[in-house]
Amino acid sequence: MPPFTVLHVCMGNICRSPMAERLLALAVRERLARREQDPARAEELLHSHSAGTGGWHAGEEMNPPAARQVTSRGGDVEGFAARKLRSEHIDAADLVLTATADQQEYVVALRPDAEARTFVLGEFGRLLAAVDAAALPPAEATPEAVYARGVALVAAAHDARLGASLLPTDDLDDPWGRGDQCFSRVADEIEETVHPLAAALLP
């Protein structure tokens, strides 16, 4: 039950998935501010967290260029610590967004019952455009309303992808070990999905 929980997954949990975790949380805070509501209430409405398919970096902070992207866009990197993905993380998530198709396969192999709520990030961004927002439950800035709307949104996105194929462009490039320009491009691509997601949850 509430809050609506989004789990972001990449490989080492120090670059792509932490950026997605914190940029989605930021997008929800910004939506609340636009609705003239307290942005601090964001955590009551949505829980955004992340994990990696491998545990090599467990306990580490966000990769510095990833952290720079989050803070430069107004987000917060405090308290982040990388961790390895566990089955219970998937079980507790209402939506799982992976950086790549390989990671989506990894999640579904670990938890086959999560297939209908597990998407590649870019794929989910594309599918959001096909969802009829008018058919979703009413939009209110309450935990129960955001949860109901989020669960319905995920179901509608799953219906929209049936019979469709993933695109190579759905995957996020791994920016690890590359320059700020690459991290900036990846963060832009993350925002192309997390901003519409936040807007769909809190129009």
DRENFI-216880 format. One record per atom (N, C-alpha, C): residue number from 1; atom name; z, x, y. Coordinates in Angstrom, 3 decimals. Layout:
<sites>
[NUM 'CA' [Z X Y]] ...
</sites>
This chain:
<sites>
[1 'N' [0.000 0.843 -1.208]] [1 'CA' [0.000 0.000 0.000]] [1 'C' [0.000 0.878 1.259]] [2 'N' [0.046 0.238 2.447]] [2 'CA' [-0.111 1.011 3.697]] [2 'C' [0.804 2.220 3.738]] [3 'N' [0.422 3.250 4.493]] [3 'CA' [-0.800 3.341 5.292]] [3 'C' [-2.042 3.617 4.435]] [4 'N' [-3.206 3.298 4.989]] [4 'CA' [-4.480 3.617 4.346]] [4 'C' [-4.547 5.145 4.201]] [5 'N' [-4.773 5.628 2.979]] [5 'CA' [-4.662 7.053 2.690]] [5 'C' [-6.014 7.671 2.361]] [6 'N' [-6.378 8.697 3.123]] [6 'CA' [-7.643 9.417 2.913]] [6 'C' [-7.319 10.839 2.468]] [7 'N' [-7.890 11.215 1.328]] [7 'CA' [-7.722 12.565 0.787]] [7 'C' [-9.030 13.331 0.964]] [8 'N' [-8.962 14.485 1.607]] [8 'CA' [-10.134 15.339 1.814]] [8 'C' [-10.055 16.501 0.833]] [9 'N' [-11.178 16.823 0.187]] [9 'CA' [-11.178 17.863 -0.842]] [9 'C' [-12.290 18.875 -0.577]] [10 'N' [-11.930 20.163 -0.612]] [10 'CA' [-12.951 21.221 -0.634]] [10 'C' [-12.528 22.228 -1.698]] [11 'N' [-12.939 23.471 -1.580]] [11 'CA' [-12.679 24.439 -2.639]] [11 'C' [-11.300 25.086 -2.497]] [12 'N' [-11.065 25.769 -1.374]] [12 'CA' [-9.816 26.510 -1.230]] [12 'C' [-8.780 25.844 -0.341]] [13 'N' [-9.172 24.731 0.333]] [13 'CA' [-8.278 23.990 1.221]] [13 'C' [-7.775 24.825 2.402]] [14 'N' [-8.654 25.672 2.951]] [14 'CA' [-8.278 26.363 4.189]] [14 'C' [-9.332 26.220 5.296]] [15 'N' [-10.513 25.669 4.972]] [15 'CA' [-11.570 25.536 5.998]] [15 'C' [-12.040 24.093 6.178]] [16 'N' [-12.866 23.615 5.256]] [16 'CA' [-13.512 22.318 5.457]] [16 'C' [-12.561 21.133 5.348]] [17 'N' [-11.799 21.069 4.248]] [17 'CA' [-10.934 19.884 4.087]] [17 'C' [-9.801 19.819 5.111]] [18 'N' [-9.186 20.963 5.515]] [18 'CA' [-8.184 20.833 6.586]] [18 'C' [-8.780 20.400 7.915]] [19 'N' [-10.007 20.878 8.226]] [19 'CA' [-10.654 20.411 9.461]] [19 'C' [-10.870 18.905 9.389]] [20 'N' [-11.351 18.418 8.241]] [20 'CA' [-11.593 16.979 8.084]] [20 'C' [-10.288 16.190 8.175]] [21 'N' [-9.241 16.718 7.532]] [21 'CA' [-7.923 16.066 7.565]] [21 'C' [-7.448 15.865 9.007]] [22 'N' [-7.476 16.937 9.777]] [22 'CA' [-6.911 16.879 11.122]] [22 'C' [-7.864 16.197 12.117]] [23 'N' [-9.176 16.324 11.932]] [23 'CA' [-10.112 15.670 12.862]] [23 'C' [-10.128 14.155 12.662]] [24 'N' [-9.906 13.685 11.423]] [24 'CA' [-9.793 12.238 11.213]] [24 'C' [-8.518 11.711 11.865]] [25 'N' [-7.407 12.427 11.676]] [25 'CA' [-6.148 11.996 12.309]] [25 'C' [-6.299 11.944 13.829]] [26 'N' [-6.986 12.935 14.385]] [26 'CA' [-7.243 12.962 15.832]] [26 'C' [-8.085 11.756 16.249]] [27 'N' [-9.121 11.446 15.477]] [27 'CA' [-10.009 10.327 15.814]] [27 'C' [-9.233 9.008 15.836]] [28 'N' [-8.284 8.845 14.918]] [28 'CA' [-7.480 7.617 14.894]] [28 'C' [-6.557 7.564 16.115]] [29 'N' [-5.965 8.709 16.468]] [29 'CA' [-5.120 8.736 17.679]] [29 'C' [-5.938 8.369 18.917]] [30 'N' [-7.169 8.881 18.975]] [30 'CA' [-8.037 8.576 20.125]] [30 'C' [-8.402 7.100 20.164]] [31 'N' [-8.624 6.477 18.982]] [31 'CA' [-8.923 5.038 18.954]] [31 'C' [-7.732 4.239 19.486]] [32 'N' [-6.519 4.636 19.086]] [32 'CA' [-5.323 3.930 19.560]] [32 'C' [-5.182 4.063 21.075]] [33 'N' [-5.450 5.265 21.590]] [33 'CA' [-5.360 5.479 23.038]] [33 'C' [-6.347 4.578 23.771]] [34 'N' [-7.556 4.412 23.198]] [34 'CA' [-8.558 3.538 23.828]] [34 'C' [-8.107 2.089 23.829]] [35 'N' [-7.338 1.725 22.805]] [35 'CA' [-6.819 0.351 22.721]] [35 'C' [-5.529 0.205 23.523]] [36 'N' [-5.185 1.274 24.291]] [36 'CA' [-3.976 1.302 25.112]] [36 'C' [-2.728 1.085 24.253]] [37 'N' [-2.741 1.739 23.075]] [37 'CA' [-1.588 1.696 22.187]] [37 'C' [-1.092 3.128 21.987]] [38 'N' [0.120 3.260 21.508]] [38 'CA' [0.754 4.567 21.367]] [38 'C' [0.060 5.390 20.280]] [39 'N' [-0.587 6.515 20.649]] [39 'CA' [-1.271 7.331 19.644]] [39 'C' [-0.327 7.865 18.566]] [40 'N' [0.955 7.944 18.872]] [40 'CA' [1.924 8.438 17.895]] [40 'C' [2.046 7.499 16.690]] [41 'N' [1.549 6.272 16.839]] [41 'CA' [1.601 5.306 15.734]] [41 'C' [0.526 5.568 14.687]] [42 'N' [-0.351 6.541 14.936]] [42 'CA' [-1.483 6.789 14.030]] [42 'C' [-1.036 6.984 12.586]] [43 'N' [0.085 7.700 12.393]] [43 'CA' [0.527 7.995 11.024]] [43 'C' [1.025 6.757 10.287]] [44 'N' [1.417 5.733 11.024]] [44 'CA' [1.797 4.465 10.375]] [44 'C' [0.560 3.762 9.811]] [45 'N' [-0.578 4.007 10.462]] [45 'CA' [-1.809 3.284 10.125]] [45 'C' [-2.663 4.021 9.107]] [46 'N' [-2.676 5.355 9.181]] [46 'CA' [-3.557 6.142 8.320]] [46 'C' [-2.894 7.464 7.963]] [47 'N' [-2.930 7.791 6.670]] [47 'CA' [-2.424 9.083 6.203]] [47 'C' [-3.631 9.920 5.783]] [48 'N' [-3.879 10.986 6.525]] [48 'CA' [-5.014 11.879 6.254]] [48 'C' [-4.458 13.204 5.751]] [49 'N' [-4.813 13.575 4.508]] [49 'CA' [-4.321 14.844 3.964]] [49 'C' [-5.416 15.488 3.117]] [50 'N' [-5.143 16.675 2.572]] [50 'CA' [-6.222 17.410 1.912]] [50 'C' [-5.684 18.305 0.806]] [51 'N' [-6.619 18.777 -0.031]] [51 'CA' [-6.292 19.686 -1.138]] [51 'C' [-7.570 20.403 -1.550]] [52 'N' [-7.409 21.466 -2.332]] [52 'CA' [-8.561 22.249 -2.798]] [52 'C' [-8.689 22.206 -4.308]] [53 'N' [-9.913 22.336 -4.806]] [53 'CA' [-10.113 22.334 -6.258]] [53 'C' [-9.521 23.592 -6.895]] [54 'N' [-9.355 24.648 -6.102]] [54 'CA' [-8.726 25.876 -6.582]] [54 'C' [-7.437 26.139 -5.826]] [55 'N' [-6.521 26.874 -6.442]] [55 'CA' [-5.224 27.110 -5.818]] [55 'C' [-5.024 28.501 -5.257]] [56 'N' [-6.139 29.237 -5.043]] [56 'CA' [-6.026 30.636 -4.606]] [56 'C' [-5.270 30.783 -3.293]] [57 'N' [-5.399 29.801 -2.391]] [57 'CA' [-4.817 29.930 -1.042]] [57 'C' [-3.548 29.090 -0.867]] [58 'N' [-2.979 28.585 -1.974]] [58 'CA' [-1.824 27.675 -1.879]] [58 'C' [-0.740 28.256 -0.980]] [59 'N' [-0.278 27.433 -0.038]] [59 'CA' [0.775 27.842 0.885]] [59 'C' [0.287 28.492 2.158]] [60 'N' [-1.023 28.824 2.212]] [60 'CA' [-1.561 29.503 3.396]] [60 'C' [-1.818 28.514 4.529]] [61 'N' [-1.860 29.064 5.748]] [61 'CA' [-2.246 28.277 6.915]] [61 'C' [-3.764 28.054 6.892]] [62 'N' [-4.213 27.215 7.799]] [62 'CA' [-5.644 26.993 7.965]] [62 'C' [-6.332 28.306 8.348]] [63 'N' [-7.552 28.518 7.854]] [63 'CA' [-8.335 29.687 8.236]] [63 'C' [-8.462 29.716 9.773]] [64 'N' [-8.221 30.863 10.431]] [64 'CA' [-8.180 30.871 11.900]] [64 'C' [-9.385 30.228 12.608]] [65 'N' [-10.649 30.507 12.192]] [65 'CA' [-11.748 29.835 12.903]] [65 'C' [-11.761 28.313 12.691]] [66 'N' [-11.262 27.853 11.541]] [66 'CA' [-11.142 26.400 11.317]] [66 'C' [-10.083 25.824 12.246]] [67 'N' [-8.950 26.525 12.355]] [67 'CA' [-7.874 26.080 13.252]] [67 'C' [-8.362 26.035 14.701]] [68 'N' [-9.183 27.011 15.073]] [68 'CA' [-9.720 27.027 16.457]] [68 'C' [-10.576 25.797 16.723]] [69 'N' [-11.360 25.373 15.731]] [69 'CA' [-12.191 24.178 15.918]] [69 'C' [-11.328 22.941 16.114]] [70 'N' [-10.269 22.834 15.318]] [70 'CA' [-9.394 21.652 15.421]] [70 'C' [-8.699 21.613 16.783]] [71 'N' [-8.119 22.747 17.195]] [71 'CA' [-7.365 22.744 18.461]] [71 'C' [-8.288 22.602 19.667]] [72 'N' [-9.482 23.196 19.592]] [72 'CA' [-10.405 23.107 20.740]] [72 'C' [-10.899 21.680 20.948]] [73 'N' [-10.826 20.851 19.902]] [73 'CA' [-11.271 19.456 19.997]] [73 'C' [-10.111 18.509 20.285]] [74 'N' [-8.902 19.083 20.446]] [74 'CA' [-7.740 18.261 20.799]] [74 'C' [-6.827 17.937 19.638]] [75 'N' [-7.117 18.516 18.461]] [75 'CA' [-6.310 18.232 17.277]] [75 'C' [-5.121 19.165 17.142]] [76 'N' [-4.390 18.960 16.067]] [76 'CA' [-3.119 19.645 15.835]] [76 'C' [-3.190 20.360 14.485]] [77 'N' [-2.769 21.622 14.423]] [77 'CA' [-2.787 22.368 13.159]] [77 'C' [-1.378 22.648 12.641]] [78 'N' [-0.368 22.152 13.335]] [78 'CA' [1.019 22.424 12.956]] [78 'C' [1.327 21.894 11.559]] [79 'N' [2.100 22.675 10.833]] [79 'CA' [2.619 22.199 9.550]] [79 'C' [1.641 22.211 8.402]] [80 'N' [0.420 22.719 8.627]] [80 'CA' [-0.551 22.705 7.534]] [80 'C' [-0.256 23.818 6.534]] [81 'N' [-0.339 23.494 5.246]] [81 'CA' [-0.238 24.499 4.182]] [81 'C' [-1.192 24.099 3.068]] [82 'N' [-2.066 25.024 2.682]] [82 'CA' [-3.053 24.741 1.641]] [82 'C' [-2.359 24.438 0.312]] [83 'N' [-3.019 23.617 -0.509]] [83 'CA' [-2.461 23.285 -1.824]] [83 'C' [-3.597 22.980 -2.795]] [84 'N' [-3.292 23.076 -4.075]] [84 'CA' [-4.274 22.765 -5.114]] [84 'C' [-4.242 21.270 -5.398]] [85 'N' [-5.424 20.708 -5.606]] [85 'CA' [-5.569 19.287 -5.906]] [85 'C' [-4.872 18.946 -7.228]] [86 'N' [-4.101 17.868 -7.204]] [86 'CA' [-3.464 17.369 -8.429]] [86 'C' [-3.858 15.902 -8.635]] [87 'N' [-3.746 15.465 -9.872]] [87 'CA' [-4.143 14.091 -10.210]] [87 'C' [-3.424 13.055 -9.350]] [88 'N' [-2.143 13.311 -9.064]] [88 'CA' [-1.394 12.302 -8.300]] [88 'C' [-1.886 12.169 -6.858]] [89 'N' [-2.471 13.244 -6.313]] [89 'CA' [-3.073 13.133 -4.973]] [89 'C' [-4.215 12.115 -4.997]] [90 'N' [-5.028 12.194 -6.050]] [90 'CA' [-6.178 11.283 -6.182]] [90 'C' [-5.690 9.849 -6.410]] [91 'N' [-4.693 9.711 -7.295]] [91 'CA' [-4.180 8.373 -7.625]] [91 'C' [-3.651 7.646 -6.391]] [92 'N' [-3.061 8.397 -5.458]] [92 'CA' [-2.440 7.786 -4.277]] [92 'C' [-3.430 7.560 -3.137]] [93 'N' [-4.681 8.002 -3.301]] [93 'CA' [-5.659 7.912 -2.206]] [93 'C' [-6.472 6.625 -2.288]] [94 'N' [-6.689 6.016 -1.128]] [94 'CA' [-7.564 4.848 -1.047]] [94 'C' [-9.019 5.258 -0.861]] [95 'N' [-9.216 6.469 -0.349]] [95 'CA' [-10.555 7.026 -0.137]] [95 'C' [-10.462 8.534 -0.340]] [96 'N' [-11.375 9.086 -1.154]] [96 'CA' [-11.446 10.530 -1.351]] [96 'C' [-12.787 11.012 -0.800]] [97 'N' [-12.744 11.954 0.136]] [97 'CA' [-13.951 12.512 0.738]] [97 'C' [-14.031 13.994 0.374]] [98 'N' [-15.097 14.370 -0.327]] [98 'CA' [-15.255 15.759 -0.755]] [98 'C' [-16.301 16.462 0.115]] [99 'N' [-16.167 17.775 0.218]] [99 'CA' [-17.114 18.540 1.033]] [99 'C' [-18.494 18.613 0.373]] [100 'N' [-18.532 18.612 -0.975]] [100 'CA' [-19.804 18.751 -1.697]] [100 'C' [-19.867 17.813 -2.904]] [101 'N' [-21.089 17.666 -3.440]] [101 'CA' [-21.295 16.852 -4.641]] [101 'C' [-20.571 17.462 -5.836]] [102 'N' [-20.518 18.785 -5.929]] [102 'CA' [-19.799 19.446 -7.036]] [102 'C' [-18.326 19.048 -7.031]] [103 'N' [-17.744 18.990 -5.845]] [103 'CA' [-16.321 18.628 -5.740]] [103 'C' [-16.105 17.145 -6.038]] [104 'N' [-17.078 16.321 -5.689]] [104 'CA' [-16.994 14.905 -6.064]] [104 'C' [-16.954 14.783 -7.596]] [105 'N' [-17.815 15.539 -8.264]] [105 'CA' [-17.843 15.519 -9.735]] [105 'C' [-16.504 16.005 -10.299]] [106 'N' [-15.919 17.018 -9.669]] [106 'CA' [-14.633 17.562 -10.107]] [106 'C' [-13.547 16.485 -10.024]] [107 'N' [-13.512 15.772 -8.899]] [107 'CA' [-12.501 14.720 -8.696]] [107 'C' [-12.667 13.627 -9.748]] [108 'N' [-13.909 13.185 -9.970]] [108 'CA' [-14.162 12.083 -10.906]] [108 'C' [-13.899 12.518 -12.353]] [109 'N' [-14.151 13.801 -12.659]] [109 'CA' [-13.834 14.305 -14.003]] [109 'C' [-12.317 14.301 -14.239]] [110 'N' [-11.575 14.609 -13.176]] [110 'CA' [-10.112 14.628 -13.260]] [110 'C' [-9.561 13.210 -13.354]] [111 'N' [-10.157 12.308 -12.571]] [111 'CA' [-9.702 10.920 -12.524]] [111 'C' [-10.908 9.976 -12.508]] [112 'N' [-11.466 9.637 -13.694]] [112 'CA' [-12.661 8.785 -13.745]] [112 'C' [-12.491 7.451 -13.020]] [113 'N' [-11.253 6.919 -12.994]] [113 'CA' [-11.037 5.624 -12.339]] [113 'C' [-11.143 5.709 -10.818]] [114 'N' [-11.272 6.931 -10.269]] [114 'CA' [-11.398 7.090 -8.812]] [114 'C' [-12.861 7.125 -8.356]] [115 'N' [-13.789 6.950 -9.281]] [115 'CA' [-15.210 7.108 -8.929]] [115 'C' [-15.643 6.203 -7.780]] [116 'N' [-15.195 4.942 -7.793]] [116 'CA' [-15.653 3.980 -6.785]] [116 'C' [-15.115 4.276 -5.394]] [117 'N' [-14.076 5.132 -5.283]] [117 'CA' [-13.519 5.458 -3.968]] [117 'C' [-13.654 6.936 -3.628]] [118 'N' [-14.526 7.639 -4.353]] [118 'CA' [-14.757 9.063 -4.104]] [118 'C' [-16.192 9.278 -3.645]] [119 'N' [-16.336 9.903 -2.487]] [119 'CA' [-17.652 10.096 -1.869]] [119 'C' [-17.755 11.524 -1.340]] [120 'N' [-18.985 12.033 -1.277]] [120 'CA' [-19.233 13.237 -0.487]] [120 'C' [-19.156 12.816 0.981]] [121 'N' [-18.554 13.647 1.818]] [121 'CA' [-18.313 13.274 3.214]] [121 'C' [-19.585 12.789 3.922]] [122 'N' [-20.668 13.562 3.833]] [122 'CA' [-21.907 13.172 4.509]] [122 'C' [-22.488 11.884 3.956]] [123 'N' [-22.353 11.684 2.648]] [123 'CA' [-22.814 10.448 2.008]] [123 'C' [-22.056 9.250 2.585]] [124 'N' [-20.729 9.379 2.698]] [124 'CA' [-19.929 8.268 3.225]] [124 'C' [-20.323 7.950 4.661]] [125 'N' [-20.597 8.988 5.447]] [125 'CA' [-21.044 8.775 6.821]] [125 'C' [-22.331 7.971 6.885]] [126 'N' [-23.271 8.270 5.979]] [126 'CA' [-24.534 7.517 5.929]] [126 'C' [-24.287 6.074 5.523]] [127 'N' [-23.441 5.878 4.518]] [127 'CA' [-23.203 4.532 3.993]] [127 'C' [-22.482 3.631 4.991]] [128 'N' [-21.629 4.233 5.836]] [128 'CA' [-20.910 3.442 6.845]] [128 'C' [-21.879 2.638 7.709]] [129 'N' [-23.030 3.239 7.999]] [129 'CA' [-24.010 2.569 8.857]] [129 'C' [-24.594 1.327 8.185]] [130 'N' [-24.504 1.266 6.840]] [130 'CA' [-25.079 0.137 6.101]] [130 'C' [-24.067 -0.992 5.880]] [131 'N' [-22.810 -0.742 6.232]] [131 'CA' [-21.759 -1.740 5.991]] [131 'C' [-21.745 -2.767 7.127]] [132 'N' [-21.663 -4.041 6.744]] [132 'CA' [-21.572 -5.121 7.735]] [132 'C' [-20.119 -5.254 8.185]] [133 'N' [-19.825 -4.728 9.361]] [133 'CA' [-18.442 -4.723 9.858]] [133 'C' [-17.900 -6.143 10.034]] [134 'N' [-18.780 -7.092 10.307]] [134 'CA' [-18.348 -8.480 10.523]] [134 'C' [-17.787 -9.102 9.245]] [135 'N' [-18.156 -8.542 8.093]] [135 'CA' [-17.690 -9.085 6.811]] [135 'C' [-16.335 -8.506 6.399]] [136 'N' [-15.841 -7.529 7.150]] [136 'CA' [-14.561 -6.901 6.822]] [136 'C' [-13.396 -7.760 7.324]] [137 'N' [-12.194 -7.546 6.779]] [137 'CA' [-11.018 -8.271 7.294]] [137 'C' [-10.820 -8.008 8.788]] [138 'N' [-10.088 -8.899 9.480]] [138 'CA' [-9.906 -8.753 10.932]] [138 'C' [-9.302 -7.400 11.307]] [139 'N' [-9.720 -6.904 12.457]] [139 'CA' [-9.253 -5.596 12.930]] [139 'C' [-8.041 -5.764 13.831]] [140 'N' [-6.920 -5.179 13.404]] [140 'CA' [-5.717 -5.154 14.231]] [140 'C' [-5.055 -3.806 14.035]] [141 'N' [-4.307 -3.363 15.022]] [141 'CA' [-3.636 -2.060 14.931]] [141 'C' [-2.278 -2.218 14.258]] [142 'N' [-2.310 -2.765 13.034]] [142 'CA' [-1.088 -2.853 12.224]] [142 'C' [-1.368 -2.161 10.895]] [143 'N' [-0.349 -1.606 10.239]] [143 'CA' [-0.580 -0.926 8.961]] [143 'C' [-1.262 -1.822 7.930]] [144 'N' [-0.836 -3.089 7.863]] [144 'CA' [-1.395 -4.002 6.860]] [144 'C' [-2.877 -4.286 7.139]] [145 'N' [-3.226 -4.502 8.407]] [145 'CA' [-4.607 -4.829 8.763]] [145 'C' [-5.529 -3.623 8.558]] [146 'N' [-5.081 -2.441 8.960]] [146 'CA' [-5.906 -1.235 8.782]] [146 'C' [-6.092 -0.949 7.297]] [147 'N' [-5.033 -1.147 6.503]] [147 'CA' [-5.124 -0.926 5.065]] [147 'C' [-6.147 -1.880 4.438]] [148 'N' [-6.034 -3.176 4.761]] [148 'CA' [-6.947 -4.174 4.187]] [148 'C' [-8.386 -3.890 4.593]] [149 'N' [-8.562 -3.525 5.853]] [149 'CA' [-9.912 -3.241 6.351]] [149 'C' [-10.465 -1.974 5.694]] [150 'N' [-9.605 -0.953 5.527]] [150 'CA' [-10.040 0.293 4.905]] [150 'C' [-10.459 0.110 3.462]] [151 'N' [-9.650 -0.623 2.696]] [151 'CA' [-9.969 -0.858 1.281]] [151 'C' [-11.280 -1.645 1.158]] [152 'N' [-11.477 -2.644 2.019]] [152 'CA' [-12.717 -3.429 2.006]] [152 'C' [-13.913 -2.563 2.402]] [153 'N' [-13.702 -1.659 3.355]] [153 'CA' [-14.761 -0.753 3.814]] [153 'C' [-15.213 0.168 2.677]] [154 'N' [-14.255 0.710 1.933]] [154 'CA' [-14.576 1.595 0.809]] [154 'C' [-15.361 0.830 -0.267]] [155 'N' [-14.924 -0.392 -0.560]] [155 'CA' [-15.626 -1.207 -1.554]] [155 'C' [-17.060 -1.506 -1.112]] [156 'N' [-17.234 -1.811 0.178]] [156 'CA' [-18.566 -2.106 0.707]] [156 'C' [-19.464 -0.862 0.677]] [157 'N' [-18.882 0.295 0.977]] [157 'CA' [-19.652 1.548 0.929]] [157 'C' [-20.068 1.859 -0.505]] [158 'N' [-19.176 1.602 -1.459]] [158 'CA' [-19.516 1.825 -2.865]] [158 'C' [-20.660 0.906 -3.285]] [159 'N' [-20.589 -0.368 -2.878]] [159 'CA' [-21.678 -1.304 -3.193]] [159 'C' [-22.992 -0.832 -2.583]] [160 'N' [-22.930 -0.294 -1.371]] [160 'CA' [-24.139 0.134 -0.654]] [160 'C' [-24.798 1.347 -1.314]] [161 'N' [-24.021 2.146 -2.054]] [161 'CA' [-24.611 3.360 -2.640]] [161 'C' [-25.148 3.143 -4.045]] [162 'N' [-24.896 1.969 -4.642]] [162 'CA' [-25.340 1.749 -6.014]] [162 'C' [-26.860 1.874 -6.105]] [163 'N' [-27.300 2.721 -7.012]] [163 'CA' [-28.739 2.942 -7.187]] [163 'C' [-29.334 3.974 -6.247]] [164 'N' [-28.530 4.465 -5.306]] [164 'CA' [-29.031 5.464 -4.346]] [164 'C' [-28.632 6.864 -4.812]] [165 'N' [-29.379 7.847 -4.360]] [165 'CA' [-29.087 9.231 -4.734]] [165 'C' [-28.427 9.972 -3.580]] [166 'N' [-27.647 10.975 -3.939]] [166 'CA' [-27.108 11.874 -2.919]] [166 'C' [-28.238 12.683 -2.307]] [167 'N' [-28.059 13.066 -1.050]] [167 'CA' [-29.022 13.935 -0.375]] [167 'C' [-28.430 15.340 -0.277]] [168 'N' [-29.280 16.378 -0.326]] [168 'CA' [-28.760 17.745 -0.170]] [168 'C' [-27.990 17.920 1.143]] [169 'N' [-28.387 17.176 2.167]] [169 'CA' [-27.742 17.290 3.481]] [169 'C' [-26.368 16.618 3.522]] [170 'N' [-25.987 15.902 2.448]] [170 'CA' [-24.659 15.292 2.408]] [170 'C' [-23.571 16.352 2.279]] [171 'N' [-23.890 17.487 1.647]] [171 'CA' [-22.915 18.557 1.450]] [171 'C' [-22.608 19.277 2.764]] [172 'N' [-21.356 19.690 2.911]] [172 'CA' [-20.969 20.563 4.025]] [172 'C' [-21.114 22.015 3.575]] [173 'N' [-21.753 22.838 4.383]] [173 'CA' [-21.803 24.279 4.106]] [173 'C' [-20.396 24.848 4.068]] [174 'N' [-20.182 25.858 3.220]] [174 'CA' [-18.898 26.546 3.209]] [174 'C' [-18.919 27.610 4.306]] [175 'N' [-18.104 27.446 5.371]] [175 'CA' [-18.161 28.404 6.480]] [175 'C' [-17.264 29.625 6.281]] [176 'N' [-16.541 29.680 5.140]] [176 'CA' [-15.563 30.753 4.939]] [176 'C' [-16.219 32.119 5.081]] [177 'N' [-15.604 32.981 5.888]] [177 'CA' [-16.123 34.330 6.079]] [177 'C' [-17.283 34.409 7.058]] [178 'N' [-17.640 33.293 7.666]] [178 'CA' [-18.753 33.271 8.625]] [178 'C' [-18.195 33.090 10.036]] [179 'N' [-19.064 33.087 11.015]] [179 'CA' [-18.614 33.106 12.410]] [179 'C' [-18.247 31.746 12.973]] [180 'N' [-17.746 31.782 14.201]] [180 'CA' [-17.329 30.550 14.875]] [180 'C' [-18.469 29.555 15.028]] [181 'N' [-19.681 30.057 15.172]] [181 'CA' [-20.830 29.158 15.343]] [181 'C' [-21.009 28.283 14.097]] [182 'N' [-20.859 28.884 12.928]] [182 'CA' [-20.977 28.135 11.675]] [182 'C' [-19.839 27.121 11.564]] [183 'N' [-18.615 27.539 11.873]] [183 'CA' [-17.475 26.613 11.830]] [183 'C' [-17.676 25.452 12.802]] [184 'N' [-18.241 25.730 13.966]] [184 'CA' [-18.481 24.686 14.962]] [184 'C' [-19.485 23.654 14.431]] [185 'N' [-20.544 24.136 13.783]] [185 'CA' [-21.547 23.224 13.222]] [185 'C' [-20.938 22.353 12.127]] [186 'N' [-20.126 22.959 11.266]] [186 'CA' [-19.483 22.200 10.185]] [186 'C' [-18.504 21.158 10.767]] [187 'N' [-17.746 21.556 11.788]] [187 'CA' [-16.824 20.606 12.431]] [187 'C' [-17.593 19.452 13.076]] [188 'N' [-18.750 19.748 13.679]] [188 'CA' [-19.597 18.683 14.246]] [188 'C' [-20.015 17.699 13.145]] [189 'N' [-20.409 18.247 11.981]] [189 'CA' [-20.852 17.390 10.872]] [189 'C' [-19.690 16.545 10.342]] [190 'N' [-18.499 17.120 10.304]] [190 'CA' [-17.320 16.348 9.895]] [190 'C' [-17.097 15.183 10.864]] [191 'N' [-17.192 15.470 12.170]] [191 'CA' [-16.975 14.416 13.174]] [191 'C' [-18.016 13.303 13.065]] [192 'N' [-19.218 13.629 12.570]] [192 'CA' [-20.261 12.603 12.411]] [192 'C' [-19.856 11.537 11.403]] [193 'N' [-18.898 11.854 10.531]] [193 'CA' [-18.375 10.856 9.597]] [193 'C' [-17.008 10.334 10.018]] [194 'N' [-16.098 11.210 10.447]] [194 'CA' [-14.722 10.733 10.712]] [194 'C' [-14.635 9.872 11.969]] [195 'N' [-15.497 10.115 12.955]] [195 'CA' [-15.473 9.247 14.138]] [195 'C' [-15.914 7.818 13.805]] [196 'N' [-17.055 7.619 13.098]] [196 'CA' [-17.424 6.252 12.707]] [196 'C' [-16.401 5.606 11.768]] [197 'N' [-15.759 6.400 10.908]] [197 'CA' [-14.724 5.854 10.030]] [197 'C' [-13.552 5.321 10.859]] [198 'N' [-13.079 6.124 11.816]] [198 'CA' [-11.981 5.668 12.676]] [198 'C' [-12.387 4.438 13.479]] [199 'N' [-13.636 4.406 13.939]] [199 'CA' [-14.119 3.265 14.718]] [199 'C' [-14.231 2.013 13.860]] [200 'N' [-14.573 2.178 12.579]] [200 'CA' [-14.661 1.026 11.681]] [200 'C' [-13.267 0.467 11.359]] [201 'N' [-12.295 1.352 11.249]] [201 'CA' [-10.930 0.918 10.955]] [201 'C' [-10.274 0.273 12.169]] [202 'N' [-10.581 0.823 13.362]] [202 'CA' [-9.973 0.331 14.615]] [202 'C' [-11.056 0.121 15.673]] [203 'N' [-11.886 -0.911 15.486]] [203 'CA' [-12.978 -1.120 16.457]] [203 'C' [-12.455 -1.550 17.828]] 
</sites>
